[in-house]
Amino acid sequence: MKRLAQLFRIAGKAVQHGPRLMGRVPQAWRVYRKAGRQGVMWELRRRTRPGNDYAAWVQAHDVLDAGQRAAIVARVAAMTSTPLISVLMPTYNPDPVWLRAAIDSVRSQLYPHWELCIADDASPNEAVRDVLRQYSQDDARIKVVFRPKNGHISAASNSALEVVSGPWIALMDHDDLLAEHALFWVADCIASHPDARLIYSDEDKIDEKDQRSDPYFKPDWNPDLFRSQNVFSHLGVLSTELVREVGGFRQGMEGSQDWDLVLRCMERIGPQQVRHVPRVLYHWRIHSESTARSMNAKPYAAVAGERALNEHFERTGVRATAEYVGFGYRAHYALPEPPPLVSLVIPTRNGLALTRQCIDSIARKTTYPNYEILIVDNGSDDPAVLAYFRELAARPNIRVLRDDSPFNYSALNNMAVAQARGEVVALVNNDIEVRSPDWLSEMVSLALQPGVGAVGARLWYPDMTLQHGGVVLGLGGGVAGHANKGLPKGLNGYAGRAALIQSFSAVTAACLVVRKSVYEEVGGLDEERLKVAFNDIDFCLRLREAGYRNVWTPYADLLHHESATRGEDIAPEKRERFLREENYMKARWAELLRHDPAYNPNLTADAEDFSYAWPPRVEAP
């Protein structure tokens, strides 16, 4: 903490005095270049917050004591099924010290039913082969294949696969470490979910001094995020039968061979057969030649990742192309020809300046060629507004629908959607301003994908801090909050999640796109019980209940003007209604509010910045 506090002071001076001092803090300078002073202050506040001291968090919550070890050993002894887990490790010329540490971390597992299948890819360092021979002689559970010729990591992995005898394969690099309880929690997951075929865990990084840092607390299975980054590795565990069924590792995919393998596996199973263990079970070694430090260490891995995704899209009949964006991948989904009509539903009452700004920005900037606008006028009485609406109604693609009933956001939208001519509808607040011309093309292309329900946009406050990066359920003891709220533009957020396409349990209706048929299938917004608050959250959760997934994209960029200053909806005359709607949500969606599958129980439920949870909301051993 002292070092971070010093970094904060230096960075503060650097921001004031320029790049000369920033050279003392390279990381802060990189942040400054991306997001300016605001970004540096955000990042330093986040890192120096006591709750984000990862070393302290590890000591408090992720180091087993003797009692916990004994409890795990007792649980293993009580298991009715103890599947053999084959740890698959290709090796090529690792530092012998790190190789020994990697092997020792497997031998130290509290779950004893494992084998370690190593294929050495003709390492030129004789010391590496000596280490492997010694371990295989000392422990019959360690199998070693010495390849006569170097064939790179896919060929070496397949050589290790040939000697696997267990029904499950755990993938491990030759210089990384497993947590001592890693395979126990994998076996526990297998026992709890007998239909599982793919299992993955959380992970962190470990340096040359064995200092742990940078944990990635992942969401439950999230196929859209998986197409943006390889959340499966590490620790990745796969059904041996499934791996052999798809043909093992493919040569030519080196650098992204694990990702390619999982893509091919996931195409053959249901999403419920992919399970997540929300614990740090894998420590990824940071060194100059590791992608744990930077993808620049293996630029070919980025190319292989694009190829893996593009071939995945081809095999599954999805018209999309992948692009590496430096910290992950972007999938560009193609629109059908001709693009379907989209009905933009914009409720409003008076608010001339905001509404004009919204409509003008849509008309001026939107490149999507086929849309209509439905203005839902909820009792406007400003003569200037009424004159403006008459002017709008004269345009061929704009209709003004009048409803003088007391304000009911759900009913207003439902009425308009019923009259919409479009195959796709977009719910848009009147305080939205378009930034990216292809916002609607992006959202519609996602909404038309099989299995997708609602699609949400990335919304910014006027000061260019993030207002909506997806919805996280149950934050602050309430119904929901917004992921990475307040993040300055230029930063990618926790694990890049403020800048990657992914699924969330819900997205805001301030800008939401959905197929009209899907909207009607689940009954639209709840105009009886949720007239004002939480209707969009409830709508998204009903979509999820019906089998759809809700997707958020950072490539639909818009401003959200009034929300930054309008305050909470708890004025005295509204409080009773707000509490009634909040209580309904807490009763209807209690389980999801306790555990949002798009979030992680090791992350705080008290803030929106992905800080760590003290304590984590996970089962003790």
Summary of the structure (lengths in Angstrom):
residues: 621
radius of gyration: 26.4
end to end distance: 29.7
largest distance: 89.9
contacts: 2131
relative contact order: 0.09
helix: 40%
strand: 22%
